[in-house]
């Protein structure tokens, strides 16, 4: 009976996916649909890769100056694969949740599934509350970081306005993301965003090699535990774009194909982050300790200005990535999630942007805020909660037997998955949250004491 039930469920899911594919095939004929309405494997890959790199590309050389070349490269690879594993876990839990709901004839045509709903459906309301709290807080500060990065970058092209004023301006610009309905509609933006960060990464790499090492360059890192673990936590944050994983999956025509997409995206991201961070650190060394934004060390040139402008556009896109799940949550709270009016939804979303705008003005610390968010929020949202959720969802023999997706044999099946999950939880809790939290908050408080809240121009060079 169980086998028959499984076959019926698989047929139901297949029919649903085929129906979606037929609808999408009809829509793909027009140029508008080609640019606007994406849900393929490639769209998901572009979204994942584009969402990972963003402005953190500019802070990785700063992290290398805190922890040294060898540690920087090794931890990027380590956290990249760890992040790919937990993204896989999230995809498995999403498929499990959706399979159970579709078995109950639940229709998701006008509803976007989110991570906290997956936790609620599989593990209950307490898990929902924990997931909702960490996810929303992480996305909130992730959006704040994008605004700070916009102001920090544009300042290197036009310093007639201070960074705080630029934050006001870009806050208004980024508020226009309220008009983008869902992750279906990020097709062209994801493609362009990844192209922009690819250009920026290779500009940093080539420009640093052409510039050569500055006179008297030193590479003294690591020197202090505070700096070392602050840098390590920033790298942990780099590969923690999972807060939008479920929404990206839900936008796919065939969500089951997602499970290895994040790993493929991470492998590509390695080709951007490792060469750029290593070459910039090689060229400038310890100077980066006081220059969290790598752009600040390069001389004015058309190539640099192009990289700055492209990163600004990409940060606008990434702001939308981070804010869209928050928009969904807010729509569900006020009962507007099912409406088809884009204008009405845009108006109701505006209150979400205001606190983000305000926080970016209060804490304009480009670089240190990444580490603080990584240690206090990414650790739980991206690594610990998905690993524990997978353990508890499949803790019984019957749940493992009836699982929609079983762990790959290459890691040792269920036993291997359990061991990997425990290692992830212990490592991230001790090293990421414990040591990383201590180091990043110590560094963050130091920035507040040095520059103060509402800093007008954080790490701005003196005017001549």
Secondary structure, DSSP 8 states (H G I E B T S, - for coil): -HHHHHHHHHHHHHHHHHHHHHHHHHHTTSHHHHHH---SHHHHHHHHHHHHHGGGGGTHHHHHHHH-HHHHHHHHHHHHHHHHHHHHHHHHHHHHHHHHHHHTT---TT----HHHHHHHHH-HHHHHHHHHHHHHHHHHHHHHHHHHHHHHHTTT--SS-HHHHHHHHHHHHGGGGG--SGGGGHHHHHHHHHHHHHHHHHHHHHHHHH---TT--------HHHHHHHHHHHHHHT--GGGHHHHHHTSSSGGGGGGHHHHHHHHHHHHHHHHHHHHHHHHGGGGGG-SSGGGGS---HHHHHHHHHHHHHHHHHHHHHHHHHHHHHHHHHT-TT---HHHHHHHHHHHHHHHHHHHHH---TTHHHHHHIIIIIIIIIIIHHHHHHHHHT-SHHHHHT-SS---GGGTHHHHHHHHHHHHHHHIIIIIIIIHHHHHHHHHHHHHHHH-TT-SSTT-----
